[in-house]
Amino acid sequence: MTETKIPRATAKRLPIYYRYLNILKDADKTRVSSTELSDAVKVDSATIRRDFSYFGALGKRGYGYDVDSLLKFFKKILNQDRLTNAALIGVGNLGNALLNFNFHQNSNVRISAAFDVNPDLANTVLSGVPIYPMAQLRQQLRDQQIKVAILTVPASVAQEVTTEAVEGGIRGILNFTPIRVSVPSNVRVQNVDLTNELQTLIYFLEHYNEEDK
């Protein structure tokens, strides 16, 4: 399949579509219209049709979209047909919560290794995931060929740990720290700032009316 270059905003919406299509599949729904999808995922139907148009004719006028066909297509596009192992770096409160969250049940991602500086955690197993000392980070990433990392370390060491992870072969980082880490151009970072998101939500609640959403 030729790789399709799509806008970043569209790429961010694809997992949302895929998740809802799975819900439809579980409910034995065989087809869905862009209007029905719009109501469910809160994305306007014109945007949905435009997103889908980047991949060719996925639906039929007057019929809508075949749920099974769309699921198979997005499963391939999102690499849901193969398992991706990820490393969790930092097993504090947030790290523990992520270990207990069953990524594999909801996606194709599995945390297969975790790392922490706490000697009491080293060489133990939590939620079925082996915990390694931070000193083994680069070597274990290379040996296990892990390319994705979830970063939940203190801000003061975020850049240092990121550099070490990249040296171990990491190509993608989900960054939960408030620091915007620097990486080479061939490494992608997705920042998740929970405090910022909460502050933004509170701002909108206080300064915007319901019709301004």
C-alpha distance (Angstrom), angle and dihedral (degrees) to the residues before:
residue distance angle dihedral
M1 . . .
T2 3.83 . .
E3 3.78 111.1 .
T4 3.80 111.9 -108.9
K5 3.80 117.0 -143.5
I6 3.78 108.0 -144.2
P7 3.83 134.1 174.2
R8 3.78 115.9 -85.5
A9 3.83 91.9 -120.4
T10 3.80 89.7 56.5
A11 3.81 91.8 48.3
K12 3.81 90.0 54.3
R13 3.80 91.0 54.2
L14 3.82 96.7 50.4
P15 3.85 95.3 80.9
I16 3.82 88.8 50.4
Y17 3.79 90.8 55.1
Y18 3.79 91.4 45.2
R19 3.80 92.7 51.2
Y20 3.80 93.0 51.6
L21 3.80 92.5 45.6
N22 3.79 88.1 57.0
I23 3.80 88.7 53.7
L24 3.80 89.7 51.8
K25 3.80 90.6 48.5
D26 3.81 91.1 52.1
A27 3.81 88.4 51.1
D28 3.84 90.3 53.1
K29 3.80 92.2 -114.2
T30 3.80 110.4 158.3
R31 3.81 101.9 -170.9
V32 3.78 139.3 17.1
S33 3.80 136.0 -168.6
S34 3.80 125.6 -134.1
T35 3.82 87.4 -113.6
E36 3.81 91.6 56.5
L37 3.79 90.6 47.4
S38 3.79 89.6 48.5
D39 3.80 92.8 54.4
A40 3.81 91.5 48.6
V41 3.81 102.1 44.9
K42 3.83 97.8 29.6
V43 3.80 94.8 -123.0
D44 3.79 116.7 125.4
S45 3.80 115.4 -105.4
A46 3.83 94.1 -120.3
T47 3.81 89.7 57.7
I48 3.81 91.1 48.4
R49 3.81 91.8 51.3
R50 3.81 90.2 47.7
D51 3.81 91.7 48.5
F52 3.78 91.0 50.8
S53 3.82 92.6 45.2
Y54 3.80 90.7 67.8
F55 3.81 86.9 71.2
G56 3.80 98.4 46.7
A57 3.80 129.7 -110.0
L58 3.80 103.8 -11.1
G59 3.79 95.8 156.3
K60 3.80 142.5 29.0
R61 3.80 127.2 -120.2
G62 3.79 109.6 -107.0
Y63 3.80 92.3 12.3
G64 3.78 104.9 60.7
Y65 3.78 122.7 -153.9
D66 3.77 129.3 -29.5
V67 3.81 106.1 -125.0
D68 3.82 96.2 -148.4
S69 3.80 92.8 48.3
L70 3.79 92.9 48.1
L71 3.79 91.8 47.8
K72 3.79 92.4 52.0
F73 3.80 90.7 47.0
F74 3.81 96.1 49.2
K75 3.78 91.4 42.0
K76 3.79 87.8 60.7
I77 3.80 95.4 41.5
L78 3.82 92.8 49.3
N79 3.82 93.3 42.8
Q80 3.79 90.0 -118.2
D81 3.79 88.5 144.4
R82 3.80 91.9 73.1
L83 3.79 134.0 46.2
T84 3.80 120.7 -111.5
N85 3.80 117.9 -156.8
A86 3.79 117.4 -147.0
A87 3.78 134.4 -169.5
L88 3.80 123.0 -133.2
I89 3.80 111.3 -146.9
G90 3.79 111.4 -163.0
V91 3.81 121.2 28.2
G92 3.80 100.2 -154.9
N93 3.80 125.6 123.5
L94 3.81 95.0 -58.1
G95 3.79 92.3 39.6
N96 3.80 90.4 52.9
A97 3.79 90.6 51.0
L98 3.79 90.9 51.5
L99 3.79 91.4 48.8
N100 3.80 88.9 55.4
F101 3.79 92.7 47.4
N102 3.78 108.6 93.8
F103 3.81 101.1 -130.9
H104 3.79 91.3 167.7
Q105 3.81 92.1 59.4
N106 3.81 91.7 54.3
S107 3.80 101.8 33.7
N108 3.78 144.6 0.0
V109 3.82 92.6 -85.6
R110 3.79 124.8 105.2
I111 3.80 127.0 -179.3
S112 3.79 100.5 -132.2
A113 3.82 100.4 169.2
A114 3.79 137.1 22.1
F115 3.80 132.8 -165.8
D116 3.80 133.9 -157.0
V117 3.81 140.1 161.7
N118 3.81 92.8 -132.9
P119 3.85 106.3 107.2
D120 3.81 90.1 -153.8
L121 3.82 89.9 62.8
A122 3.80 96.9 44.0
N123 3.81 115.3 107.1
T124 3.80 93.3 11.0
V125 3.79 130.7 112.8
L126 3.82 122.2 -125.5
S127 3.80 122.1 -174.4
G128 3.80 88.1 -13.4
V129 3.82 93.1 -54.5
P130 3.83 121.5 116.8
I131 3.81 114.6 -126.6
Y132 3.80 116.8 -143.8
P133 3.81 129.3 -167.7
M134 3.80 113.2 -101.1
A135 3.80 89.5 -116.4
Q136 3.82 88.0 70.8
L137 3.82 95.2 51.3
R138 3.80 100.1 107.2
Q139 3.78 95.5 40.6
Q140 3.81 96.0 46.8
L141 3.80 92.6 47.0
R142 3.79 89.5 53.0
D143 3.81 95.1 42.9
Q144 3.82 93.5 47.9
Q145 3.82 92.7 39.0
I146 3.80 92.0 -131.0
K147 3.80 113.0 171.9
V148 3.82 101.6 176.3
A149 3.81 127.0 65.2
I150 3.80 133.9 -173.8
L151 3.80 109.2 -148.5
T152 3.82 117.1 -150.8
V153 3.81 101.8 149.9
P154 3.83 126.6 125.8
A155 3.81 113.9 -76.2
S156 3.82 91.5 -116.8
V157 3.81 92.1 67.5
A158 3.81 100.3 29.6
Q159 3.80 96.5 105.1
E160 3.81 94.2 43.2
V161 3.81 92.0 50.6
T162 3.80 91.7 44.3
T163 3.80 91.6 54.0
E164 3.79 90.5 49.8
A165 3.81 92.2 48.3
V166 3.80 91.5 50.7
E167 3.80 89.1 51.0
G168 3.81 86.2 54.5
G169 3.80 90.8 57.8
I170 3.81 103.0 -93.4
R171 3.83 112.5 158.7
G172 3.80 101.2 176.8
I173 3.81 131.7 37.4
L174 3.79 129.9 -168.0
N175 3.80 99.1 -156.6
F176 3.80 117.5 -156.6
T177 3.82 93.6 170.8
P178 3.84 121.4 98.6
I179 3.82 89.6 -123.5
R180 3.80 119.5 97.8
V181 3.78 98.4 -136.5
S182 3.80 123.6 -149.3
V183 3.80 117.9 -124.2
P184 3.81 137.3 167.2
S185 3.81 117.7 -87.0
N186 3.82 91.7 -102.5
V187 3.83 92.6 60.2
R188 3.81 121.7 79.4
V189 3.80 123.0 -150.0
Q190 3.79 125.1 -162.1
N191 3.82 110.9 -165.0
V192 3.81 120.3 -148.2
D193 3.81 111.0 -173.8
L194 3.81 107.1 178.7
T195 3.82 93.7 -176.2
N196 3.79 91.9 51.8
E197 3.81 92.0 48.6
L198 3.81 91.5 50.4
Q199 3.81 92.5 47.8
T200 3.80 90.1 49.1
L201 3.80 90.7 50.7
I202 3.82 91.6 51.1
Y203 3.81 90.8 48.2
F204 3.80 92.0 53.0
L205 3.81 91.4 47.3
E206 3.79 90.7 54.2
H207 3.81 100.5 39.6
Y208 3.81 107.9 30.7
N209 3.79 131.9 64.0
E210 3.80 123.2 -133.7
E211 3.82 91.9 -101.6
D212 3.82 91.1 54.8
K213 3.83 94.0 65.4
